[in-house]
């Protein structure tokens, strides 16, 4: 592992000009959920700036890194190679997933393409003087960093569209068991729900990845993490990103809380520390919550994408060299992105998507005391991402599902097929429906599957009823079981998590003896507050109390 210093530290010692004025916001590092906020709000580490920039940051950094290398390599081959290795050495890395649970990668489409999911993490690390100057109270220096910004970037299999899902840092989740790769320390699974931003302190960004996969069922391919100082350094390089407020704003209350952002009504380009202020601001936007801050981050990211497309080339070799230094030094990534070439290849993938096919969303949620939790709409949003359905609703109309070809190994006689039935009817708001595994196992026995038994040892939670099988020789058996109960072929899937044909009774079959496949609703929930990447009219609503 190449990362050094306290977890979350990425990008120290860069050229950004940093002062203490105007960007600090007092900080309270909470670790107990459902505790009312103190005077300075729920963990005011406004690292929205940190992660808000991240998705596009990764992409921008990559593009510019490629340009810088082109200039450098045009000089001398030997020196160019050494500089390339130097840039590779700047990039810090951590393992991708520190948890025990695995989520199967999506099935390739007809063209052999698969989606790409990248978790973007904004760390509030106070592990350098620059980060400390930007990040708040002195007593937090060197303390455990929090993943205060988390955004999942989903690139569709055909590379035609991109979806971004933000999770508020105050979201209550169960963090799975994670093992620190540096010292082998095991962090047990949390006893109950805690704020999702604590996951970074359970061994590193790989635990944040594990937490996301546990909650969403979405396979994550990569992560990219950045901290306060990285945001400031890279924001200067962009040259300014236009943002809009519907009234004058000064994000500072009488007790000194706030990011310090000061703008007049209208649209203005922000960069450097002012960009960080924008990305960190809660006090002054809408209701002063983390949800309002996510909206501001989405607006910034959309605007940045448009700026980058309009200014895709730079001609100053020294500026390109500095950009390459800043870009590579600002990142902590998983081993799959640990070189300039890999990062540039990723940027090449992301750059194919036009702004009008980019959709920014926030995980639908509801308040639980001072915190939030996912709603049923959140699961709908996660499902759309899992199934690679565009959130802008512009996917080509899908043809009616046809019956798949018969497997090479046909089904055995019904009375010879062993089936385990599990009760997966538990949801985030409802407990498991009692006796469902026994009931459905009984239905199978009545239909001639005499070796069907209930398995009470495992209680998964599945939105829809599934039939899983571990190997190709059991595919025919699994399909036969599904067909006997009226379960569609699309709900039969291969999985290494089972040892034989396994029927998981999902939340869509909590009662009754006949299974009725639910109608597919592929619309993005309104509660996700989707923002289109080409929308230049978006403007943040200012709280009148923060309008001078």
N, C-alpha and C positions, 0 to 999 in steps of 0.2 A: 504494500500500500504506500502511496506517495504522499498522502496528505499529512501535514504536520500541524502541531499546535492543537488547541481545543477544537472539538468537532464543529464543523460548519464553517470554519475559516477558509475563505477562498478569496484570493485577490488582495494581497497586501502590498504596500510599498509601490503603488502606481503613481502616475503623474497628476492625478486630479488635485486641484487646489481646494483645500478643505478648511473651513473656519468653524468656530463654535456658534457663530451667530446665525439665527434663523432656521436651523434645521433640527435642533434637539427637541425631543418630546419626552417628558418624564415617563419613567418606565417602572412597571410593577410586574414582576415575573411570577405569575400565579401558577400553582400546580394543582389546586383543588377545584374540581368542577362545582358548578351551581352555587358558588359563593358570590354574594352581591358585590358589585364593583365598588372599588374605592374611589376617591376623588379624581384619580388620574385614569379611570377607565379600565377595561379588561385587558391588561397586558399591553401597554401602549407602545410596544415595540413596533412602530409603524413600518415594518419591513415590507409593506405592500410595495414600496419602492423596490425593495430587494427582489421580490419575486415577480412583481407586476411586469418588470422589464424582461423577465427571464425568457418567456417563450420566444419572443421575437429577437431578444438579445442573443439567444443561442444562435438563431438563424442569421442575424446581422453580423455577429462576431464571425461566424463561419464564412460568410461571403467576403467580408473584408480581409479576413485572414488569407483567403485564397488570392485576393488581389495583391496583398502585401508580398506573399511568397512569389508571385509571378514577377514582381519588380526585383526582389532580392535575387532570385535565381537567374535573372537576366544579366546580373553582374558577373560573378565567377562561379563556376560549378562547385568548386571546393568550398568556398565561403558560404555559398547558398545552402549546401548540404549541412554545414555546421550550424547555420542559423536555423534551419528547419529543425534540427535535433534540439537546439536551444529552446525553440518554441514548444516542441513536444514536452520538454522537461518542465516547462511552466505549468502544464496542465496537471491538476491534482485529481486523484481518483479514489473511489471507495467502491466496495462490492455493491452489486445491484440490489440484492434481496437478502436481508438478514433473518427473515422468518422461516418457519418450517413449512408453511403452506405453499402450495403451488397452484397456479391457474393455467390451464391449458391454453396454448397459443391458438388464435383463431384459425379456422379452416381456410385455405386459399380459395380465391374465387375461380371462375372458369378459366381465367387467363393465368392462373398460378400466382396471383398477387395477394399479399396479405396487408392488413392495416398496420400502422406504426403508432405506438402509444408512448409518449414521452412525458414523464412527470417533472414539472418545473418547480423547484423549491427555492423560496427566498429565506435565507438564514439571517437571524438577527445577531450573529456572532459578535461579541465584544472582545475579539482576540488581537486587536492591533490598535495603535494610537488613532489611526484614521477611522476605523470602525467605531471606536469609543467616542470620538468627537461627533460622529454622525448619529450615534445610537442611543444616547441617554445617560443615565445616572452612573457615576463613577463606581459605585459599589457593585455594579454588574460586570465589571471587567473580568474576563476569563471565566465567567459562569457558564453553565450549560446552555448552549444555543437552542433556540426554538425555531420550528419550521413555520414561521408566521405567515408565509404566503405559499399556497399550494395550488398549482394549476395543471390539469391534465390536458396535453395537446394530442389530439387524435387526428392522424393523417389517413384519409381513406385508402382502401386497397388500390383503387384505380388512380389515386393521387389527384382527384378532381376537386376535393373539398377538404376543409379542415374544421374541426370543432375544438373549442377550448372550454373546459369545465373548471370553474374555481370552487374550491371548498373553503368556506370561512374558517379562520384559524380557531374560532370558538366552538367549532362543531364537536359534539360529544361522540366519541367512538371508543371501541374496545381495541387497544393496541395489543397485537399478538406477541408471543414470546419472540425475543430477538437476541442474537448473540453478537457481542462486539468483536469484530475481526482483529482488533489490535491486541486486546488482552484476554480474550476468551470469556469475558464476563457475560453471564446470562441474565437478561432482564426478563423476568417472568411476565406472562400475559397480565394485563391490568385486571384488578378485581373490580369490575364495573367499568363505567364509561368515564373517560377523562378528555380534556381538550386535545384535539388532533395535533396541535403544534408541539406537544410534548414528545411526539414520536421520534423526533430528531435526536433527542437526548438519550434514546434507548439503543445506542450503538452506532448511530450515524444515519445518513440519508437512506440506506438500505432498509431501515425499519419504517421510515415514512412510506417507502414503496410497498413494503409488506402490509402496512395498515390500509393503504388504498386498495390493494388487491383483495384483502379480506372483506372490506366494506362493499366494494363495487362488483367484484367478480371479473374485473377487466384485467387482461394480461398486459403488464407494463414491460416494454422493451428496453427503455433507457430512462435515466434521470439526468437532469442538469441543475446544478445548484450555484447560486451567486449570493454575495453578501452586500452590505451597505456600500462599502468603498467601491466595489465593482460597478454598482449602478451609477455612481457619480462619475467614475472614470469613463465609462462607455457612453453616458448621456452626452458628455461634452463632444465626443467624436461624431455623434449623429448630426450636430449642428443645430438642434432645436426641433421639438415635436409640438405641433399646434394642439392646444387644448382649449376648452370653452367653459366659461362659467356664466350663469344667467344673472349674476349680480356681483358687485365688488365683494371680495372676501379677504379676511385676515384670520388665519387659523391660529388664534391665540386667545385664551380666555383670561379672566382676571387673576387666576392662580398660576398662569404661565403654561397651562396645558395646551398642546397643539403643535403642529408641524412647523408653524411659522410662515406657511404659504401666504403670499400677498399678491393678489391679482385684481385688476380692474375688470368690470363686466365686459364680456366679449371673448374673442378668440385670440390667443397669444402663444407664441412658441416658447417652450420651456426647455432648459437644458441644465446639465450639471446639478448643483445642489437644489435648484428650483424644481428640476424634474423629480428629484428624490422627495422633496416636500410634497409635490403633487401625488406621488405614488403612496406616500405614507399618511396622507391626510384623512382623518376621521372627523375631528372637530371642525365643523363648518359645512360639511356635505350632508345634505338631506337630514336623516335622523341621528347622525353622529355615530353610526354603527359600522362594524366591519363589512356589512353588506353594501353600504354606500361606497366605501373605499374600493370594493371589488369593481363596482361600476366605473369608478374613475380610472382604475387600472385597465379595464377593457377599452375604454375610450382612448387611453394613451397608446395601448398596443396597436389598435386599429390604425391610429394616426401614424404611428411609427412605420407600420408596414407600407402605407402609402408614400411616406417620405422616402423610404429606402428604394421603392420602385422608381420614384422620380429621380433619384440621385444614386444610381447603381454603380457609378464609376468614380474613382478618385485618381488624381494624377500626381500628387505630391509624394515622392518616395519616402521622405522622412515621416510624413503623416501616416503613410501606410505602414511603415515599420512600427511607429508608436501604437497604431491601432492593433497590429498583430500582437505586440507585447501585452497591451491591456486586455485584449480579448482572451488570450490564452491564460493569462495570470488570474483572471477574474472567475474562472470556472472550476468547479469540482464535478466530475462526471463518473459514470460507471465505466468499467474496462472496455465496453463496446464502443466508447467514444473517446478513447484516450490518446488520440493523435490528431494532428492538424488535418490530415487527409480524411479521417473518419468524420470529423466535424464538418469539413467542407462537403463531403458526400451527403451528409444529412441536410445541410443547407440547400444543396442542389435539389433534394427531394421536396423540401418545404417550399422552395421558391416557385414551384410549378403552380401553386394554388393562387388564383386571382382573389383580390380582396373581397369581391362580391360573393365568393364561395367560402368565406371564413365566418364562422359563427361563434361569438363569445357568450357564455352562459355562466350563471351562478347556480350551484347545487340548490334545488328547492329545499326549503327548511322552515322550521317553526321554532319559536322561542321556548326554551325550558329554563325558567328563571332568567338569569343573565346570559345564558348560553343558547345554542341552537342545536337541533337534531335533524337528520334527513327526514323527508316526508315520503309519502307514496309516490309523489311526482318525481322525487329523486331517483327512485328505483326505475321509473319509466325512462328517465334521462340516461341512467347507466345502461339500461337494456339497449337503447338506441345506439350507444357507443359500442357496446359489446357486439351488436349485430351489424355494425358498420353502416348505419342508416344516417344519411346526412341530416343535420339539425336544421338546415335552411329549407327543407321540404322540396328540394329541387332534384332529388334522385330520379333517374329514369324510371318510368312505370315498370314494376316487376311483373313478369309473366306469371300466370297462375302456377303454383307449385305442381310439378309433375311427380309421379311415383318414381323413386330411384330405381336403378337397375338392380336386378336380383344379385345378391352377393355370390361369390364363387362357391362358398360353403353353405349349402341350404340348411334350413332349420331342422333340428331333430324333432321326433314326435313330441307332442305337447307334454305327455306324461314323463318325458325324460329330461325336460328342460328345468334345471335348478334356477329358481328366482329368489333373490332377497328383496324384500319390500321395506323401504324406510319411510318414516314420517318426516317429510320436509315442509310441513305446512306452517311452521313458525315464521312470523314476519317481525319487522321492527316494532310494531305496535300490538301484535297479537301473539299469544302463546300458541304452541302446537295444538292442533285439534286432536282431542283424545281418541286413541284407538284406531287412527286411520290406517296404520300399517297392517294391523290385524284384519281390519275390514276389507282392504283391497287384496290382501293375501287370500282371504276367504273367497273373494270374487274369482280370483285366478283358479283356485282349487275347483270351484264349481264349473269352470270352463275347461277343466281337464288338465290344468297345470298342477298336478298333485304334489310336486316338489317345491311349490311356492311357500315361503315362510317369512314371517315378520322378523325384522332385525331391530330390536329396541335399543341396541348398544350405540347407535349413531343417530343423532337428531340434527340433520342439516337444515338449512332453510333455502328453499327454491321458489322462485316466483311462479314457475310453471312445472308441470309434471314431466319428468324425463325418464327415459330408459337408457342406461349406460352399460357398456360392455368393454372389456379390457383388450381384446385381441380380435383379429379378423375372423378367426374360426368361430366366434360367437356372435358375429353380426347378424346372421340369419336367425338365430334364436331370439336375439333382442328385438328384431323387427317383428317376429311372430308374436311375441308377448305384447308389443305395442298395438299391433293390428287387432288382437283379440279384445282389447279394451277401448278401441277407437282413438288411440293416441296417434297423432300424425307422425309421419316418417321424419319430419324435421326435428322432432323431439327425441330422436334416437341418436345417441352420440357415443363415440369411442372415448374412453377415459382410463388413464392409468391409476386413478384413485379407487377403482373397484377391482375385485378379484374374480368376479363372475357377473352374469346378467343381474343388474340391479335396477329396480323400479323405485324411483324417488317420487313420492306423492307430494306434489307442490301445493302452494297456496291457492292455486286455481281449482283445487279439488278438495276443499275442506269438508265437504259433506256429500251425501248421496251415493248411489251405486253406479250411476252411469257418468262416464267422463264426457264433458262437453268442452272442446277446445275453445278458448276465448278468442274473440275477434281481435285481430291485430290492429293496434292503434299506433301508428308511426309518427304521430305529431309531437313536436317538441312542446312540453308543458309550458303554459303561459307563465307559470311561477318561476321558470328558469330565466326570465327576463332577457331573452336573446337579443344580442346586438350584432347587426351585420357589419362586416369589415369594411364595406364601401360607404357606410353611413357617415357623411361629413356634417350632419345637422345635429348630432348628439351634443348636449350641453349639460353640465352638472348643475343641479339645483342647489343653491346656497341657502343655508340656514340663516334667517334674518338676524339672529343673535350674533352672527359672525360677519355681518356685512356692515362695514364702517359707515 
